């Protein structure tokens, strides 16, 4: 739970800088690759039925949604950097937009964790 909030917070801080955008893209590639490798290993070891059940119970909501949030924040960071260099727009307004988007992704992350707790408690 706290790991995801920490990742979103780091994405917020690093995503506001122009030099931080490539770092976000690199970490996103690493996280996506390691998640895909983990899922394929679990399916290989446990088999198709038990592996998919394990993945949907313990990995899907938490990690896959976090990767989509990271993709969204990295995309928004690239958009801010591109706007700043091409149009020389007001950076303060873009930072406020990025902060609002980050707060919305934190709310989505908290809702997914709450939903995961409900789903896991019923099984």
C-alpha positions as CSV (number, residue, x, y, z in Angstrom):
1,X,0.0,0.0,0.0
2,X,2.6,2.5,1.1
3,X,5.0,1.4,-1.7
4,X,2.5,2.5,-4.3
5,X,1.9,5.9,-2.6
6,X,5.7,6.4,-2.5
7,X,6.0,5.6,-6.2
8,X,3.3,8.0,-7.1
9,X,4.9,10.7,-4.9
10,X,8.3,10.2,-6.5
11,X,6.6,10.4,-9.9
12,X,5.0,13.6,-8.9
13,X,8.3,15.2,-7.8
14,X,10.5,13.8,-10.6
15,X,7.8,14.4,-13.3
16,X,7.8,18.1,-12.8
17,X,11.4,18.5,-14.1
18,X,12.3,18.2,-17.7
19,X,15.3,16.0,-16.9
20,X,13.2,13.7,-14.8
21,X,11.0,12.6,-17.7
22,X,13.5,10.1,-19.1
23,X,14.0,8.7,-15.6
24,X,10.2,8.1,-15.4
25,X,10.2,6.4,-18.7
26,X,13.2,4.2,-17.7
27,X,11.6,3.2,-14.4
28,X,8.3,2.5,-16.1
29,X,10.0,0.2,-18.6
30,X,11.8,-1.6,-15.7
31,X,8.5,-2.0,-13.7
32,X,6.5,-3.2,-16.7
33,X,9.2,-5.7,-17.6
34,X,9.6,-7.1,-14.1
35,X,5.8,-7.3,-13.6
36,X,5.5,-9.2,-16.9
37,X,8.3,-11.5,-16.0
38,X,6.8,-12.2,-12.5
39,X,3.4,-13.0,-14.0
40,X,4.8,-15.3,-16.6
41,X,6.9,-17.1,-14.0
42,X,4.0,-17.6,-11.6
43,X,1.8,-19.0,-14.4
44,X,4.7,-21.3,-15.5
45,X,5.2,-22.6,-11.9
46,X,1.6,-22.9,-10.7
47,X,0.0,-23.7,-14.0
48,X,-2.6,-21.8,-15.9
49,X,-5.6,-22.1,-13.6
50,X,-3.9,-21.7,-10.2
51,X,-1.4,-19.1,-11.6
52,X,-4.2,-16.9,-13.0
53,X,-6.1,-17.2,-9.8
54,X,-3.1,-16.2,-7.7
55,X,-2.3,-13.3,-10.1
56,X,-5.8,-11.8,-10.0
57,X,-6.0,-12.2,-6.2
58,X,-2.7,-10.8,-5.2
59,X,-1.1,-8.9,-8.1
60,X,-3.6,-7.6,-10.6
61,X,-5.3,-4.7,-8.8
62,X,-2.3,-3.5,-7.0
63,X,0.5,-3.7,-9.5
64,X,-1.2,-3.6,-12.9
65,X,-3.2,-0.5,-11.9
66,X,0.0,1.1,-10.5
67,X,1.7,0.5,-13.9
68,X,-1.2,2.2,-15.7
69,X,-1.0,5.1,-13.2
70,X,2.7,5.4,-13.9
71,X,2.1,5.4,-17.6
72,X,-0.5,8.1,-17.3
73,X,1.8,10.3,-15.1
74,X,4.8,9.8,-17.4
75,X,2.6,10.8,-20.4
76,X,1.4,13.9,-18.6
77,X,5.0,14.8,-17.7
78,X,6.0,14.5,-21.3
79,X,3.1,16.7,-22.3
80,X,4.1,19.4,-19.8
81,X,7.8,19.3,-20.9
82,X,6.7,19.5,-24.6
83,X,4.3,22.4,-23.9
84,X,7.0,24.3,-22.0
85,X,9.6,24.0,-24.7
86,X,7.4,24.5,-27.7
87,X,4.9,27.1,-26.5
88,X,6.8,28.6,-23.5
89,X,3.6,28.4,-21.5
90,X,3.2,29.3,-17.9
91,X,5.0,26.6,-15.9
92,X,3.1,27.3,-12.7
93,X,-0.3,26.5,-14.4
94,X,1.2,23.2,-15.7
95,X,2.5,22.3,-12.3
96,X,-0.9,22.9,-10.8
97,X,-2.5,20.7,-13.5
98,X,0.1,18.0,-12.9
99,X,-0.6,18.2,-9.1
100,X,-4.3,17.8,-9.6
101,X,-3.8,14.8,-11.9
102,X,-1.5,13.3,-9.4
103,X,-4.0,13.7,-6.6
104,X,-6.7,12.1,-8.8
105,X,-4.3,9.1,-9.4
106,X,-3.7,8.8,-5.7
107,X,-7.5,8.7,-5.2
108,X,-7.8,5.9,-7.8
109,X,-4.9,4.1,-6.1
110,X,-6.6,4.3,-2.7
111,X,-9.9,3.1,-4.3
112,X,-8.2,0.1,-5.9
113,X,-6.5,-0.8,-2.6
114,X,-9.9,-0.6,-0.8
115,X,-11.5,-2.7,-3.5
116,X,-8.8,-5.2,-3.3
117,X,-9.3,-5.5,0.5
118,X,-13.0,-6.1,-0.1
119,X,-12.4,-8.7,-2.8
120,X,-9.7,-10.6,-0.8
121,X,-11.8,-10.7,2.3
122,X,-14.7,-12.3,0.5
123,X,-12.6,-15.2,-1.0
